């Protein structure tokens, strides 16, 4: 699979402005916390996101706690956020709608 190129900062800033709840962390990756009413719901989200990620061969970093998941998207080999990260961040949000 050919990996996409890192996006310009202004493109990512525009995407962030249109997607409340997402931000950048200290590495420049897209990051968002999601909250759930139970541990089972939390794990269901993690598994569903894992299936989507596996199908696209692009995997987020996730921190799982009781009722919360921190999702971080970045393309390590591109050195930052790519179009693939934006697409999968949107897909992440669709899981909780």
N, C-alpha and C positions, 0 to 999 in steps of 0.2 A: 504494500500500500504506500502510495506517495503521500508524505506528510505535508500539510499546508505550511505556509510561511507565517512567521510572527506578524501580527497586525500592528499598524501604527497606533500610537497611544491615543490620538484623537478619535480613531474608529472605536476603540474599546471604551473611551469616555462617553461617546455617543450612545453606545449600547447600554452602558451602566445607567445613563440618564433615563433611558426608556424601560429599565428593568429594576424597579425599587426592590430593596432587600439585598441585592448583590453589591459587593464592593471589591476592592483589591486588598490583598494583604501585603505584608512587607516585602514579599518576593515579586509582587506584581500579578500574582494569580488571581483569578476570580474566586470569590468565597462567599458563602452564605450559610447561615444556620437555619435549620428547619426544626420545628417542634411538633411533638406527637403526644397523644393522650396516654399512651402505654408503651411498655417495652416491646410488646408484640407488634404494634403499629410501626414503631421505630425500625425494627428488624425487617418488617415487610417492605418498607421503603428502601432500605439498604439492598435487599435482595432484588427488588424490581429495578433499581438503578444499576446494580451489577449486571443484570441481564442486558439492559440497554447498552452499557459500556462494553460488554463483551462482544455484542453484535457489531459495534463500530470499531473494535480493537483500540479503544482509547479509554483509559481508566482514571477516575478521579481519586484524589486522596480523600479519605473520609475519617472523621473522628466520631465515634459512636458513644453516647452516654445514655442514661435512662431518659427517654423521651426527647432526646435531641440528637441531631446529626449535623456536623459541620462538613460541607461539601466544598472541595477546592478543585478547580479546573485550570490546568496549564499544560502546555505541550513542552515537555522538558527538552526534547531534541531540537525544538525550534527556538528555545530560549525565552518563551513567553506565551502570551495568549494568541491563539489562532482562530480562524473561522470555525474549526471543529469544536473548540472549547465553547464558543458562543452558541453553536447549535446544540451541544449537549447540555449546556447550562439551561437553555430554554426547555429541552426535553426533561430535565430535572424538575423544573417548575410545573410542567404538565402532570407529573406524577402526584402532585398534592392538590390539584384543582378538582 
